[in-house]
C-alpha cells in the first residue's frame, strides 16, 4: 500500500523547521526590506545558520555511525520546504547544500574518506559548503557533456604532483557560498586530453588553502540573503587524500547523489507555498465591491490553481525523495530533474498569480510578491535550466506501467 502520511517523527521535524523559519529566517527578510546594512545582514544570516546547525538540520542525512542522525532524503525535503517558507536563498544555499553535499562521501565508495570527513562535518560547529563546478565562458550545461570530444566541458585542471594535486582554473561568478564557505567541492579535469566523463574528479578544498581566491560578490535579481562570487584557483595544492573516489570518477559520484537536486526542488515548493499563502491571506482580507477578493470568481480560480499546482509539485518532490533513498540512479536521471522542473515552474506561476491578485500593491516594494517572483525566476537558471533538465530525461524515457 502506498502511504504518504508523515510519521510522528517527521511531523516533529516539520514543526521544528516551521518554527525556526518563522522566528529566525523570516526576520532577516523583513530587515533586508527595511534597509539593514548588508554586512550586518550577512553576519546575522550566518548566525541563523549556526543556530539551525544546533537543531541538527545539517547532520540529518549523515549516517549515525559517523555522528549524524541517519535521516532520509524524505526527512530532508520536509525540512527544506519549511525553511524556504522563511527565505529560499537561506534554505537552498546554506541548509540544503550543508545537508546534502556530504552524501558525496558516501557515493565515492571510500570508507576511510567517509569516516574521516563525515565525522568532521557532523560536528557541533557546522560547516558551510560550496560546490565549485561551473566556469565562465563555458555553458553550465557542458558540465556533464556526453560528447567524447575532450574540447568540451570544464577546463579547470588538476595535475598530479606526488601526494598532492596542483589545481589551476577559473570558476564562474555563480559559485554558491563563495567567500563564506568553510569547504569547497572543486570539480576539475585530471586529463584535458580525455573525454570529460573520463577525466573529471572532485576535490575537497578547505577555505584557507593558498591559491584559493574569491572574486567580487555577484548580485542576483533575487536570493538576496545568499552569497555568490567567482572563484580562481591558482597553483592550489590539495592532498590526493582529499580527492573523492577514484581519479576520473567525479561524474559517477554525482550521478548517485540526487539529494542535492531533490532538496533544491523542495525549496521551490516552499516558495510556491509561501506565494500561495500570502495571496490567500490578502484575498481574505482585502475587499472590493463590498466583499472579500476571494469571493470574486476570477480571484478564487487563481487561488484554486495555486493550491492544485502546489500539491502536484510537492507530490513530485516527495516521489523523487523516496526514489533518492531507494533508487538513486532513477532519482538522478528522471525523478530529480522532473521534480526540480515542476517545482520551479510552480513557484514562478504561483508568484505571478500572487502578484496579479494583489493588483497594484503586487508591484510595490512594500509587499512581497515582487521579491517572490524574482526569487522564483532564479530557479529557472540555477542547477541547469528547465530546458536542459527536460532534455536530460529523454534518454531514460520508457513506457509507463
N, C-alpha and C positions, 0 to 999 in steps of 0.2 A: 504494500500500500504506500502511495506517495503522500507524505505528510509534511507540510511546510510550516507547521506550528512551531514556534520558538520554544525552546526548553526554558525552565526556570532560570538556569544559569545564563542563558542568552538574553532573557528579559532583564536580568540584573545588569548585564553588560550594557544593554541598550539604555537603561535608566541612568547608569553612571555616566555614559558618554553624553547623553542628552543634557543632564545637569551640568556637566563640565562645559559643554558648548555654550550653554546659556550664561553661565556665571563667569567663565574665563575667556572664551573666544569672542563671543558677541560684543563685549565691551570694547575690544580692540577695534572692531569695525566702526563702532559709534565714535570712538575717539579720533580715528582717522578722518572720518567725515567732518568732525569738528575742528580739524586743522592741527592735530597733535604733531609735534616735531618728528620727522622721520627717524632720526637717530634714537629718540626716546621710544618711539613705537617699535623699532627693531629690537631694542633691549627688552621691552616688555613682552614682545612676541616670543622671544627665546625663553623668557621666564615662564610663560604659559606652557611652552613645550616641555620644560623640565618638570612642571607640575603634572602634566599628562604622563610623563615617564614614571613618576612616582606612583601613579594609579595602575601601572602595568600595561598600558596600551602598546608600547613599542616592543615588549618582550612576549607579547601574546602568542605569536606563532613560532617562537623558538622552543624546541623540544625541552621537556623537563630535565633530561639528563645534562643539559648544558645551562641550567638555571632559568629557563623560560617557563611559560605557563602551559605549553603544549596545546594551544588552541588551534582551531581550524581556520581556513580561509573564510568560511561562512561566519564564524565569530567576528572576524576582522571586518567584513563588509557591513555587518550590523553596526559596528562602532563607527566605521568610516562615514556612513550615511548620516549618522547623528552629528559627528564632528563637523561635517560640511554644512550642516544647518547653521552653524556659527559662522564659518567662513571657509569656502572651498580651498583657498590657497593654503591656509594653515593645515587643513585636513589632508590635502593631497601632497604638498611638498614636504611638510615636516613629518606628519604622523604616518602617512601611507608608505613613504619611502623607508622610514626608520623601521617600520613593522615588517615590510615585505622583502626588502633587499637582502637581509640576512639569509633568506631562502637560497640564495645563490651558493652559499657554502654547502648546503645540503645537496644540491644538484651537481655540484662539482665532483662529488664522489671521492673526496679525500677526507678520511675520518680525522686524521691528525689536524688538518687545517680547520675543519669544522669545530673540533673540540677546543682548539686554541682561540679562535675568533668569536664563535658564538657565545662561549662562556664570558668573554670580554664584553661583547655587545649587550649581553643580558644583565650587565652590572647596574648598580643603582644610579650611576651618573647619567646614563642615557646618552646616545650619540646621534648627531645629525649626519645624515648620509647624502652623498651626491653621486649621480651617475654621469661620468664624462664620456658621452657617446658621440653625439652629433658633431659635425665640423662645418666651418664656414666654406662657402663655395662648393659644397657637396650636398646634394639633396638629402634630407634626412631619410628619405625612402631608400637610399642606397645603402643604408646601414647593414641590411641583410640581403643585398642584391644577389639573386640567384645566378646571374651571368658568370661563367667561369673566367672571363677575361680579367686578369689582375688589375687592369687600369681602373676598374670600377670599385667603389667603396671608400671607406675612410683611409686616410694616408698617414695617420699617426703611426710612428714606427718604434718598435721595441727591439733593440739589439742586445743579444745575449753577451754578457761580459763576466765570465766565471760564475760566481754565485749570485750575480745581480743581472738586471736588465737596465739599459740606458734608453730612456724614452724621450722622443722629440716629436712635437706636433702641436697643432692648434685646435682647440675645441670651440664650438660655436658660442654665440652670445646668449644661448638659452640653456646653459648648464644650471640645473636646479640646485639651489642652496650654495652656489659658488660664493666663497667668501665667508660663509658661516659654518660650513660642513666640517666635521671632525675627520671624516674619511671620504675619499673619492674612489669610486669604482671606475678605473680608467680602461677603456677599450682601445686596443692597439693592434697593429699588424706585426707579426714576427717575421714575415717574409713578404715583401712587396711584389715579388715575382710569382707568388702563388695566388690562386683564386681566393677571394675574400673568405668564403666559407671554410677554407682550409688553413687560413693564416691568422684568424682573429683570436686574441686572447684577452683576458680580463685580469687586471692587477689592482690590488688594494693599496692605496697610497694615503698615508697619514697627512694631515693638513700642513704640518711644519716641515715637510720634505723639501730640501733645497731644490730649486728648479721648477717649483710649482708656483705659477704666477696668476693672479686673479685680475681681470680687467675691470672696466667701468660697468657699473650696475645697469642692467637693461630694464627699461621702463615699458611695461605692458599696458594694454588698454584696460585690463582688469587684474585680478590676483595681486592687489596692491600690498598685501602683507607678506608676499614671498620675495625671494632673492634669486636673481638670475644674472649671470655675467659670463664673459668669455674667459676661457682658461688656456694658458700657454704652458707647455711642458718643454723645458729647455735643459737638455742633458740631465734629466731627472733619473737618479739611481734608485732602484727599488729592488729589494731582495727577491730572488727567484722563488723563495718560500711564500711570497705574497701573491704569486700567480694562482688564480683559481682554476684547478683542474689541469689537464694536460695542455701543452702548447698547441694552439690552434683549435681548442675545444670551446672557445667563448660562445659561438653561436649556438652550439648544442646545449650549453649550460642555460642560456637564456630561454631556449625553446622548451625547457622543462620547468620553468618558474613563472607560471601565469599569474600569480597572486598580485604582482605589481599592477598589471593592467586591469585585473578584475577589481582590485581595491580602488583604482582611479575611477573606474566606471561607477562604483558605489558612491564616490564623492559627487559625481554629477547627478546621481539620483537624489542625493541630499540637496543639491542646488535646485533641482526641479521641484522638489517638495517645498523648499523654502519659498520659491516663487508662487507656488500654488497656495500655500497657507497665508502668505502676505496678501495676495489678491482676494482670497476668500474673506479674510478679516475686513479688508477695505470695503468689499461689496456688501457685507452685512451691516456696516456702519454708515456708509455714505448713502445719502438719499437723493432721489431725482423724481420729479413729478409726484411727490407725495409718498413714495415708497422706496424701500431699500433697493440698491442696484441689483442685488441678487434676484429680486422679484421681476426684473426685466428679462425677458426670454433671451435676448442676444447675449447678455452677460452670463446668465445661467448656463447657456450652452457652452460658452468658453470655459467656465469652471468645471463643467462635467467632462469636457475633453481633456482638461488638465489632469483631473483625477484619474481618468482612464489611462492616459499615456504614462502617468507616473507609476501606476500599478503594473503596467506591462513592462516598463523598464526595470522596475525593482525585481520582478519575477525572472527576467532575463539575467540580471546580475546574480541573483541567488542561484540560478541554474548553473551559471559559469563558476560560481564559488564552489558549489558541490562537486563539479567536474574537476576543479583545481585540486581538490583533496583526493579524488579517486582516479581521475584520468587526466593528468596534467597535459599530455600531448594534445588531446582533443580540446582542452581548455585554451591552450595556446594557439592552436591552428584555426578553430572555428568559434567556439563559445565565448572566449575572451574578446576577440575583435568584434563579434556581434554585440556583446554586452556594452562595450565602450561606444560603439556606433549609436545604438538606440538610446543610451543614457545621455550622450551629448546632444543628440537631436531633440530629445525630450526636454532637456534643460534649456536649449535655445527656444523651442516653441513655447514652453511654459513662461519663460522670462518675457518673451514677446507678447504673449496673451496678457500677462500681468500688467505690462506697460499699457496695453490697449484698454484694459479695464479701468486703470487709474486715469485715463484720459490725459488732460493737460498736466496733471500732477505727475503722471508717469514719466515725463521727460524733464522733470526738475531734479536738481541735485539734492534737494531736501529729502526726497523719497528714494527708496532703494531699488526700484525696478530697473533703472538705467545701469546701476552697478551690476545687478544680476545678469542683465543681458550681455554686458561686456565680459563678465566672468565666464558666462556660458560659451561665448564665441572663442575664448582662449582654447577651449577643449576641441574645437574643430581642427586645430593645427598641432596641439601637443601630443606627443607619443603617437605619431603618424596621423595623417589626415584621414578624414572619413572615406575618401575615395580609395586610398591605399589599403585601408583596413578591409574594405569590401573586396578589393581585388585579391588580397591575401587569402580570403576564404575560398575563392573559386576553385583552386586545385584540389580542395578537400570536399567539394560538394558531392553528395550522394543521395540516392532516393531516401525519402523519409519513411520510417517504419510505421 
